[in-house]
Amino acid sequence: MREERGGTARCAEDARRAADDVRPVGVPPDAADGGHGGEARRGADAHRATDPRRPGDAYRIEDLAHLSGATVRTIRAYQDRGLLPRPERRGRANLYSDAHLTRLGQIAGLLDRGYTLASIKELLEAWDAGRGLGGVLGLVAEVEGPWTEEEATRISRTELAERFGGLHDDAAVADAVELGVLEPVPGDPDGFRVPSPQELAAAAELHRAGVPLSVIGSQLRELRGQVEHIASRFLEFTTEHVFARYLGDSTPSDAETAEAAQLVRRLRPLARQTVDAELARAMKTFATLHLRQHLRQGPAPRTREEVRTVALPASTMRAVENLVGAEHVAEFLTRAAERELHNRAMDRLTSRQRSGEAVDEHRPE
């Protein structure tokens, strides 16, 4: 598994560095960490030594920007987001203190380590509430860290077309980007990041087997909604029965947040393992019933099908056109209706089997 901010010890180190780090925000991360960390800190110390102000002085926003390396606009944006306390009002002047300078250093340190501004706000609120950042960072890292061992890859447009039989379909690429299957690479118009190579490989295999790309996209949207429901339910009952004691009115201690992080690490694989097992069971059941149904019925006679006109609301037609394109509306509606009929037939078969009725494989329907 690739190394992330997953370990509690690593997160405690992040917390220590973020709390101690008061380097100028504008100093590049590679100059502030690693082998050049001492030089960056000595440079910041020299900068402060030549500045006429002393610790404990009050700063105007321009002075704070000068000392921290942040811009005035960034400082004000942090204030608006609740990351930085409001300045003290003295007469007509807004004055900042060393606490604001330290907070800017903490924000910069956490940003360098990959935390989002939203996560940083939660962490700093925990810090202000008296909780050490180490335990909180460990819990946040376990939740926000990778939930799969899969490694993201890169792919070019040319390679993508080759994976899908030489097909250059800009609409399908745009749909994949919207779904998050592909992510554009800044500065590289022909390159994409692939968060889940397995998902892309599955799509390529389905297309090779004859499934249209538009259908693959629509099926993925439907599947994602169902999987998100499963994830939501899993979180609901684990929160109620496992994590409720850590989420009460009282502030959890560092030991409690570390214990919660360990529980997340232990329970995280269970959802995927359970879904894998249940999916395998359902696939076997329905594939078997599906095969038996077709073997009993035999090949359907080839007859010229009667075409009928059905009135649909204009809003429904527009929604389908936006989803699959105007040229695929008829095919989409036909397949959707056929799938619904098929699902109902499968439901009847499974309910018949569960009720104890024997299915005579040789008796015609």
Order of alpha helices (4+ residues) and beta strands (2+ residues): alpha-alpha-alpha-alpha-alpha-beta-beta-alpha-alpha-alpha-beta-alpha-alpha-beta-beta-alpha-alpha-alpha-alpha-alpha
